[in-house]
């Protein structure tokens, strides 16, 4: 019953956060009575005991106080700073849920940058790329003065339709695609359109931490689905869909971030059936599809979809020209249309310059050769790290593609302390905790081998294991 | 008492919308009792009579029903489709407030495009621009492989600090700036960070309609401030700030969109004092500062700010290389910091390619010559339109800069019909109604003269006035 313990814990924490948020937003003021346990349990669809325990913790933390035989009331001490800050109208009051833990770590400048799941710029064919850009500006001399349509350049969308047909036998039209500025924006737009506060959503455990932060900002409640080298426990997934009726399942089934796992083909087909049955939109984030080592990954879940229950987020630029930031959101027009409106409000369209450069580069012959070389370079880097780590006693499943190793450290090693000390010595990595919707997984870390060169990789990993050994 | 009639109308509509939204979100279900008039009046800080009238209209429209001596209840007919749609879990249910009226009009392809407040690409020095890009790629050969920091390229921010000092005597450091993908994204980030649902915000009447749509999406309540060729009625502004304690005032005081008006220098100084006194953050949107005809506009309101009550949105690329989409959000670090987090979630940083190209182009000598030519070209276009319109009987205040004419049509002319018929004949413009937070101003239109060439301008305006004459 490990999973259901997690569920209860999660619901408990979310109930606690829900009350805190309402107080912070000023919806519940000092001395206001909290909703009755029965009522809130009903509203949040959780067990009364869960609400009871959340209220007990609120009381312990002096957020609320109890009047005998009457109920729970908002403590004036807690609201004091909230209210004074609010009535002060300090303009620096921002929404309470705004945080990006990954970005905070990545912004710290270090020599051994293992927290960036990005391609080393030196692995890109830079000279060729620059020459290429010049050609593109000869083809479109007015490129710098022209806006893209909100949905994205039609020539690019047309090309991507053909690409999807050729590589994945998926038949599309240009109205099925929306171009966004990177995959992150795609996740954000989906979150804004399809998640309402307090909605249940399924997320992998662990998952991409910035996605969790985006969903948190929108007020979502997480239902974690464990991912393993064999994929998901589909019976568990079905049970969760039945029980919570989540609006969406955000997943990253191919060279999963952070673990590197890939969900097998038979599960892909079944997931689409579950999505249809329980009317849960699958958000398939496919950021590095072509970054495999020995053989290509299975076809996208999207390719099994006939009824429109999958939205496919395909980042294309990440391994050819990451600076361009080109992602396609693909789905049936009724799902895409509200996202186009959201995009029109968010930035009115991805710059045309980026789309045209990407299009012409991506359709060139040269790109295929580049990808071949890149796969080999990444595999070598991965093997270097694995070699350096072989004496540490840490464990991992060797990934078949992607940019990261997901490492299990000894239980007694305090990862937060390790990160602090590592950063002090110019090594950074991602602590597993921020990838976990339950904020646990304290013995795991994500180490990206894609961003620094082979020499630095060797030195940095040695340094990291030395630091760890001293703990 | 014209203004206060507007206020009441507005609050009435917002109260009505508030209930509708709560029903649509499923917070109020069929046969649920509405909050009592007294309670809701208190909560929304409106008069009881306003709530009473909103409830009456809800009843008239069959959204709610009345039980004698008991109160108002949600009508099952109205919630039926909402609920079934919700339990169906159709993934195409998007947030009710998602709309971009301007974008909808602009997306209709027409020959005489007067709804785009953008520079005609033919007015840009395209050949020079292309040559320029090639140089930039020689300077930064790895540009396509490199991500920008979330806050924006430091070299660009450094340059913009110097620019602001040179042109506006404003002393800044790089931490005061955030680079966004166009001004629209800047407004969106501010909205997400600084507006909570039901917050009062001041907006000009009329104003940029996409900004209204962005604020609506966030659940803001509008308090309109009339803008005239003489600026605002500052006594009225003070009264509104005192009464409603708005968190922000979104304004566009220089070659205002859609009217072209410019707020005079003495008011600029006083506005900063009011902002300080009532702790209301001024969002100064300055998109086309250098697009003046005879003389430069007054210094930005931001230049009078000493205490950090102004956030300055300066679009730079709009008139030099609009395809690049470069805007700077400028303010004190405590205000900028949460916006950086929001930016990290929204798209993780504006592409570096765009920032570097812009930087090197914008600091070139050539750009100054280009601006000089552009001003003359725009003034000529404006004069062509004014000449063509001189026999229509329509009235307007001739703008001293910018891209638009704000035209008052005869009261009896049905603008919505006119727009439909015009689009049928391949002319488009922006109806004043969508620029009005009260959704009135039915006799006004915005006509942009910046996007089409002189010949088309003449033909299109003639066609438009012919169509109007036939009504």
Boltz contact constraints between the chains, C-beta under 6 A:
constraints:
  - contact:
      token1: [A, 89]
      token2: [B, 279]
      max_distance: 6.0
  - contact:
      token1: [A, 91]
      token2: [B, 281]
      max_distance: 6.0
  - contact:
      token1: [A, 92]
      token2: [B, 334]
      max_distance: 6.0
  - contact:
      token1: [A, 92]
      token2: [B, 335]
      max_distance: 6.0
  - contact:
      token1: [A, 94]
      token2: [B, 193]
      max_distance: 6.0
  - contact:
      token1: [A, 94]
      token2: [B, 338]
      max_distance: 6.0
  - contact:
      token1: [A, 98]
      token2: [B, 338]
      max_distance: 6.0
  - contact:
      token1: [A, 98]
      token2: [B, 341]
      max_distance: 6.0
  - contact:
      token1: [A, 100]
      token2: [B, 341]
      max_distance: 6.0
  - contact:
      token1: [A, 100]
      token2: [B, 344]
      max_distance: 6.0
  - contact:
      token1: [A, 100]
      token2: [B, 345]
      max_distance: 6.0
  - contact:
      token1: [A, 103]
      token2: [B, 344]
      max_distance: 6.0
  - contact:
      token1: [A, 121]
      token2: [B, 142]
      max_distance: 6.0
  - contact:
      token1: [A, 121]
      token2: [B, 145]
      max_distance: 6.0
  - contact:
      token1: [A, 121]
      token2: [B, 146]
      max_distance: 6.0
  - contact:
      token1: [A, 124]
      token2: [B, 145]
      max_distance: 6.0
  - contact:
      token1: [A, 126]
      token2: [B, 141]
      max_distance: 6.0
  - contact:
      token1: [A, 126]
      token2: [B, 142]
      max_distance: 6.0
  - contact:
      token1: [A, 129]
      token2: [B, 144]
      max_distance: 6.0
  - contact:
      token1: [A, 130]
      token2: [B, 137]
      max_distance: 6.0
  - contact:
      token1: [A, 130]
      token2: [B, 141]
      max_distance: 6.0
  - contact:
      token1: [A, 133]
      token2: [B, 137]
      max_distance: 6.0
  - contact:
      token1: [A, 134]
      token2: [B, 134]
      max_distance: 6.0
  - contact:
      token1: [A, 137]
      token2: [B, 130]
      max_distance: 6.0
  - contact:
      token1: [A, 137]
      token2: [B, 133]
      max_distance: 6.0
  - contact:
      token1: [A, 141]
      token2: [B, 126]
      max_distance: 6.0
  - contact:
      token1: [A, 141]
      token2: [B, 130]
      max_distance: 6.0
  - contact:
      token1: [A, 142]
      token2: [B, 121]
      max_distance: 6.0
  - contact:
      token1: [A, 142]
      token2: [B, 126]
      max_distance: 6.0
  - contact:
      token1: [A, 143]
      token2: [B, 323]
      max_distance: 6.0
  - contact:
      token1: [A, 144]
      token2: [B, 129]
      max_distance: 6.0
  - contact:
      token1: [A, 144]
      token2: [B, 321]
      max_distance: 6.0
  - contact:
      token1: [A, 144]
      token2: [B, 323]
      max_distance: 6.0
  - contact:
      token1: [A, 145]
      token2: [B, 121]
      max_distance: 6.0
  - contact:
      token1: [A, 145]
      token2: [B, 124]
      max_distance: 6.0
  - contact:
      token1: [A, 145]
      token2: [B, 322]
      max_distance: 6.0
  - contact:
      token1: [A, 145]
      token2: [B, 323]
      max_distance: 6.0
  - contact:
      token1: [A, 146]
      token2: [B, 121]
      max_distance: 6.0
  - contact:
      token1: [A, 146]
      token2: [B, 323]
      max_distance: 6.0
  - contact:
      token1: [A, 181]
      token2: [B, 347]
      max_distance: 6.0
  - contact:
      token1: [A, 182]
      token2: [B, 347]
      max_distance: 6.0
  - contact:
      token1: [A, 184]
      token2: [B, 347]
      max_distance: 6.0
  - contact:
      token1: [A, 184]
      token2: [B, 348]
      max_distance: 6.0
  - contact:
      token1: [A, 185]
      token2: [B, 347]
      max_distance: 6.0
  - contact:
      token1: [A, 188]
      token2: [B, 346]
      max_distance: 6.0
  - contact:
      token1: [A, 193]
      token2: [B, 94]
      max_distance: 6.0
  - contact:
      token1: [A, 213]
      token2: [B, 345]
      max_distance: 6.0
  - contact:
      token1: [A, 214]
      token2: [B, 345]
      max_distance: 6.0
  - contact:
      token1: [A, 279]
      token2: [B, 89]
      max_distance: 6.0
  - contact:
      token1: [A, 281]
      token2: [B, 91]
      max_distance: 6.0
  - contact:
      token1: [A, 321]
      token2: [B, 144]
      max_distance: 6.0
  - contact:
      token1: [A, 322]
      token2: [B, 145]
      max_distance: 6.0
  - contact:
      token1: [A, 323]
      token2: [B, 143]
      max_distance: 6.0
  - contact:
      token1: [A, 323]
      token2: [B, 144]
      max_distance: 6.0
  - contact:
      token1: [A, 323]
      token2: [B, 145]
      max_distance: 6.0
  - contact:
      token1: [A, 323]
      token2: [B, 146]
      max_distance: 6.0
  - contact:
      token1: [A, 323]
      token2: [B, 351]
      max_distance: 6.0
  - contact:
      token1: [A, 323]
      token2: [B, 352]
      max_distance: 6.0
  - contact:
      token1: [A, 323]
      token2: [B, 353]
      max_distance: 6.0
  - contact:
      token1: [A, 325]
      token2: [B, 351]
      max_distance: 6.0
  - contact:
      token1: [A, 334]
      token2: [B, 92]
      max_distance: 6.0
  - contact:
      token1: [A, 335]
      token2: [B, 92]
      max_distance: 6.0
  - contact:
      token1: [A, 338]
      token2: [B, 94]
      max_distance: 6.0
  - contact:
      token1: [A, 338]
      token2: [B, 98]
      max_distance: 6.0
  - contact:
      token1: [A, 341]
      token2: [B, 98]
      max_distance: 6.0
  - contact:
      token1: [A, 341]
      token2: [B, 100]
      max_distance: 6.0
  - contact:
      token1: [A, 344]
      token2: [B, 100]
      max_distance: 6.0
  - contact:
      token1: [A, 344]
      token2: [B, 103]
      max_distance: 6.0
  - contact:
      token1: [A, 345]
      token2: [B, 100]
      max_distance: 6.0
  - contact:
      token1: [A, 345]
      token2: [B, 213]
      max_distance: 6.0
  - contact:
      token1: [A, 345]
      token2: [B, 214]
      max_distance: 6.0
  - contact:
      token1: [A, 346]
      token2: [B, 188]
      max_distance: 6.0
  - contact:
      token1: [A, 347]
      token2: [B, 181]
      max_distance: 6.0
  - contact:
      token1: [A, 347]
      token2: [B, 182]
      max_distance: 6.0
  - contact:
      token1: [A, 347]
      token2: [B, 184]
      max_distance: 6.0
  - contact:
      token1: [A, 347]
      token2: [B, 185]
      max_distance: 6.0
  - contact:
      token1: [A, 348]
      token2: [B, 184]
      max_distance: 6.0
  - contact:
      token1: [A, 351]
      token2: [B, 323]
      max_distance: 6.0
  - contact:
      token1: [A, 351]
      token2: [B, 325]
      max_distance: 6.0
  - contact:
      token1: [A, 351]
      token2: [B, 354]
      max_distance: 6.0
  - contact:
      token1: [A, 352]
      token2: [B, 323]
      max_distance: 6.0
  - contact:
      token1: [A, 353]
      token2: [B, 323]
      max_distance: 6.0
  - contact:
      token1: [A, 354]
      token2: [B, 351]
      max_distance: 6.0
